[in-house]
Amino acid sequence: MQDAPIPSADELRALLAEIAGMHMPYGKYGPNTYPPDGCPLMDLPTEYLDWFWQRGWPKGKLGRLMEQTLLIKNSGLDKLFDPFRAANGGRRKYPRKS
């Protein structure tokens, strides 16, 4: 098995920007709970991403970006998203349960 090539700094920046710009389009963290667009992928809890990892990622770009988000967070690199959060007014807060 061959390791994936290490991305360049520009490729990593582009990936982080793509993750930061995508929102969860459905489900627990979708637009019904986080109007108007859903929770940004970068702010999804790792437990939620783990759930998808165990049961299968969504198909296409969404699943690929969710998987990359989990890898980044599990590697202790969540702070890489801080500049994107700062530009958007901070981390999305999760609604309190009644």
C-alpha positions as CSV (number, residue, x, y, z in Angstrom):
1,M,0.0,0.0,0.0
2,Q,1.4,3.3,-1.0
3,D,1.0,6.5,1.1
4,A,-0.8,9.4,-0.4
5,P,1.5,12.3,-1.5
6,I,1.9,15.2,0.9
7,P,-0.1,18.1,-0.4
8,S,1.6,21.4,-1.1
9,A,0.8,24.5,1.0
10,D,-1.4,25.9,-1.7
11,E,-3.3,22.6,-2.0
12,L,-3.8,22.5,1.7
13,R,-5.1,26.1,1.8
14,A,-7.5,25.3,-1.1
15,L,-8.8,22.2,0.7
16,L,-9.3,24.1,4.0
17,A,-11.1,26.9,2.1
18,E,-13.3,24.4,0.4
19,I,-14.2,22.7,3.7
20,A,-14.8,26.1,5.4
21,G,-17.1,27.1,2.5
22,M,-19.3,24.0,2.5
23,H,-22.3,23.6,4.9
24,M,-24.1,20.5,6.0
25,P,-27.1,20.4,3.6
26,Y,-29.3,18.0,5.6
27,G,-29.8,16.1,8.9
28,K,-29.1,17.1,12.4
29,Y,-26.8,19.9,11.4
30,G,-28.6,21.0,8.3
31,P,-30.5,24.2,7.4
32,N,-33.5,23.3,9.5
33,T,-31.4,23.6,12.7
34,Y,-28.8,26.0,11.4
35,P,-30.5,28.4,9.1
36,P,-30.0,29.5,6.4
37,D,-27.3,27.2,5.0
38,G,-26.6,24.5,7.7
39,C,-23.6,24.2,9.9
40,P,-20.2,24.7,8.2
41,L,-18.4,21.3,7.8
42,M,-15.4,22.7,9.8
43,D,-17.7,23.2,12.9
44,L,-19.3,19.7,12.8
45,P,-18.5,17.8,16.0
46,T,-16.1,14.9,15.6
47,E,-18.7,12.5,17.1
48,Y,-21.1,13.4,14.2
49,L,-18.3,12.8,11.6
50,D,-17.3,9.6,13.4
51,W,-20.9,8.4,12.9
52,F,-20.6,8.8,9.2
53,W,-17.2,7.2,9.2
54,Q,-18.7,4.1,10.8
55,R,-21.8,4.0,8.6
56,G,-20.5,5.3,5.3
57,W,-19.8,8.8,3.9
58,P,-22.3,10.6,1.7
59,K,-21.5,10.2,-2.0
60,G,-19.5,12.8,-3.9
61,K,-17.9,16.0,-2.9
62,L,-19.7,16.3,0.4
63,G,-18.5,12.9,1.6
64,R,-15.0,13.5,0.5
65,L,-14.8,16.8,2.4
66,M,-16.4,15.4,5.5
67,E,-13.8,12.6,5.5
68,Q,-11.0,15.2,5.1
69,T,-12.5,17.3,7.9
70,L,-12.5,14.3,10.3
71,L,-8.9,13.5,9.4
72,I,-7.8,17.1,10.1
73,K,-9.7,17.2,13.4
74,N,-8.4,13.8,14.6
75,S,-4.9,14.9,13.7
76,G,-5.2,17.8,16.2
77,L,-5.2,20.4,13.4
78,D,-8.6,22.0,14.0
79,K,-6.9,25.3,14.6
80,L,-6.1,25.4,10.9
81,F,-9.8,26.5,10.5
82,D,-9.4,29.4,12.9
83,P,-8.7,32.1,10.2
84,F,-11.8,31.0,8.4
85,R,-13.9,31.1,11.6
86,A,-12.5,34.6,12.4
87,A,-13.5,35.8,9.0
88,N,-17.0,34.5,9.5
89,G,-17.5,35.9,13.0
90,G,-16.4,32.8,15.0
91,R,-17.3,29.2,15.5
92,R,-20.9,28.2,14.9
93,K,-22.6,27.6,18.2
94,Y,-24.7,24.4,18.6
95,P,-28.3,25.0,19.6
96,R,-29.2,24.1,23.1
97,K,-31.5,21.2,23.6
98,S,-34.7,22.0,25.4
